[in-house]
Amino acid sequence: MTHETQHERAEAFRALHHADDGPLVLPNAWDAASAIVLADAGFDAIGTTSAGIAASRGVPDGEVLPRAEMVSVVAGIADAVALPVTADIEAGYGDTAAAVYDTVSAAIDAGAVGANLEDGTGDPDDPLAPVDDHAAAIRAARDAAEDAGVPVVVNGRTDVFWLGVGDEDDRLDRAVDRANAYADAGSDCLFVPGVSDIGTIRALVDRLDAPLNVLGGPGAPPVDALAEAGVARVSVGSGPMRATLGLLGNVAAELREEGTYESMAGGIPYDELRELLEAAAADRTT
C-alpha cells in the first residue's frame, strides 16, 4: 500500500464517524479470510479483534500474543482488503508512552488507519489504568500518527462499564470523566463497551466530547436504535469469531456423536470461496 493510499483510507475512515446516514457499522476480522468475507458483504471499513486474533493462535486475549505477531496479522488483514482497517492494539503493549508510540507506529507501518487503545489493566485488584497514564498513551498514539503523516483515527476506550468498576450509581460519571480526558488527549472517537441500556447510551452521546463507539452483540440495541440515539460507531469485537467457533463446536459434536454433517450446510461453497479469494488477490496486484 502506498502512503497516498493509506492517507486516503484514513481520511475516508475519519469521515465515516461523522456520516449523516447513521453510525459506522464496523465488523471485526481476525485473519485475512474473515476480512475478505466481511469486505464482500459490503462494509465500509473493518476493525481487527485482538481477542479473535489471539484465539486463532491458541492464546487468550490480554497482550499474551507478542506484539510482532499481532502486528503481522494486522498487516495481512490490511493487505487483504481495499478498505480502511483499524487495529485493536489492546492497551498498547507497554507500560510507557514510548512503548505505545512504538506499537502504534508499527500498526501504521502495517497499513492500519485507526488504533483502539483500552484503559483496562487485566489486574482484578486494579482494573483501570490511571487516567493520566492512559491519556499519555493516547497522546503517544496521536504523535505516532502525526510523525507517520497518516491521519489515524484514535479510538480511546474506557472499560468502566465493561469491567463493572465502582458503584453502579456513579459509573456513568466515571466513564464520562475518563473518556473526555482521552478526548482532550487526542482521541477522535470514544469507545465505551459494556453499555446496553439505551438511556445510558443517550447520556453518553450527550456528555462526551467526541463521537461514541459502542459494542454490538446479543442483548445490545439494534443499529437503528443506536442510530436514533446518536451513536457514531458500532463494532462487534470478538463476537463473530466466537460465533464461528461456536458453529465449529456444533459441527464437531454432530460429527463425533451422530456421524452426520448437517451443521456444515450453511458454509460458503468451495468454488465460491475460491473465487472470492482469487478476486481479492487480483485486487492486491492492480
HELIX and SHEET records of a PDB file:
HELIX    1   1 HIS A    3  LEU A   16  1                                  14    
HELIX    2   2 ALA A   32  ASP A   40  1                                   9    
HELIX    3   3 SER A   50  SER A   56  1                                   7    
HELIX    4   4 ARG A   67  ALA A   80  1                                  14    
HELIX    5   5 ALA A   97  ASP A  109  1                                  13    
HELIX    6   6 VAL A  131  ALA A  148  1                                  18    
HELIX    7   7 GLU A  168  ASP A  170  5                                   3    
HELIX    8   8 ARG A  171  ALA A  185  1                                  15    
HELIX    9   9 ILE A  198  ARG A  207  1                                  10    
HELIX   10  10 VAL A  223  ALA A  229  1                                   7    
HELIX   11  11 GLY A  239  GLU A  257  1                                  19    
HELIX   12  12 GLU A  262  MET A  264  5                                   3    
HELIX   13  13 TYR A  270  ARG A  284  1                                  15    
SHEET    1   A 9 LEU A  24  LEU A  26  0                                        
SHEET    2   A 9 ARG A 233  SER A 235  1                                        
SHEET    3   A 9 LEU A 212  LEU A 215  1                                        
SHEET    4   A 9 CYS A 189  PHE A 191  1                                        
SHEET    5   A 9 VAL A 153  ARG A 157  1                                        
SHEET    6   A 9 GLY A 114  GLU A 118  1                                        
SHEET    7   A 9 VAL A  85  ASP A  88  1                                        
SHEET    8   A 9 ILE A  46  THR A  48  1                                        
SHEET    9   A 9 ASN A  28  ALA A  29  1                                        
END                                                                             
